[in-house]
Amino acid sequence: MPKTAPKTGMPQESSAIEQAISRALRDNLERIQRTSEELHHAVGDVVAACSSNKPANALPSLLRAQTSAASLAASLEVLSRFVTVSMQSATIPAAPAFSSAPIFASAPAPRNL
């Protein structure tokens, strides 16, 4: 008996917005991988510096690792917010620029003295 793919309820073709989001993620992937490799090397340098008898030798490596980690965290946060906001805006219908209903400003009634 042949197995069929499970139905996910999602259309087979992705929307233009999903394609644009995917392209943006792919465009940023190389930079994120490079930052991740820099972090990996910096942590390796921290491990090597910790074997030294002088604790101060670890400080430059620690700062480099901290900088790489902060850069990686910021990049991932920006991308995750981008994906979240983009996907939310894709599912929310656009509001019309002008409503057909008239808008009346309510002002206090004049007082007779």
N, C-alpha and C positions, 0 to 999 in steps of 0.2 A: 504494500500500500504506500503510495508516494506521500511524503510529508509536504504540507503547505506551510508557507510562512505565516506566522501569527499576525492577525490584524491588529494594528495599533490605533486605528481611527485617524491617522494622519494621512494627508494626501501624499502620493508618491513623489510629486514634484514639489520642491521647496519654493517658497515665494521669493520675490526679488529682494525683499528686506533680509530674509534669511541668507540668501546668497551673498549679499553685501556684508553681512555680519561675518559669515564664514571667511570671506576674502580678507576682511580686516584682521581677523584672528590669524590667518595664515601669514599675512604681511608682517605681523608682530612676532611670530613664532621664533624666527631666527635671532632676533634681539634678546628675547627671553631666554633662549637656550644659551646664548653667549654669556648672559649675566649669570645664569645658573652654573655654567662652567667656571666663571670667575670666582663665584662663591665656593665651589668645590675646591679649587686650587688654594683659595685663601684659608679655608678650614684646614687643608693639608699643611699649609705653612704655620698655622697656629699649633697644630700637633707637633710639628718639628721644633718650633720655638719653645714649646713647653718642656722639651727634653733638655733644654739649656739650664745651666746653673744660675743664669741671671734672668729673673722674672721680667725685667724691663725689655728683654729681647722679644717677648711675645706681644708687646703693645702695638707695634706697627701692623703685625699680622691680624691682631684682633680688630683694629680699626678698619683695615681693608675688608675683613669678613663682615663686619657690621655694616659697612657702606654697601657692599654687594647685596647683603640680605635685605637692607632697607630698599634698595633699588628694585630688587626682584619683587618684594612685597607690594611696593607702590605700583609697579607695572601690572601685576596680577589684579590688584584692586581696581585700577582704572579699566582694565579689560572686562572684569566681571561686572562692573557698574555699566559699562557700555553695552554689554550683551543684555543685561537686565532691562535697562531703559529702552533699548532698541526693540526688544521683544514686547515690552509692555505697550510701547507706542504703536506697534504693528497690530496689536489686538484691540486697541481703543479706537473707535470710530472718530474721525475728525469732526469737530464741532463746526457748524456753519459760521461763516464770518459775521453775517448779519441775521438777526432773527426777524421773522415776518411780523411778530407781535410788536405793537408800539410800546415804547418805554416811557413811562410817566414819572417825573420826579415829584416826590412828595415834599411839599414845603408847608411850614406851619401857616395856619390861617391868620390873616391880619387881625390884630386886636383893636377894637374900637375903644378909645378912651374918652 
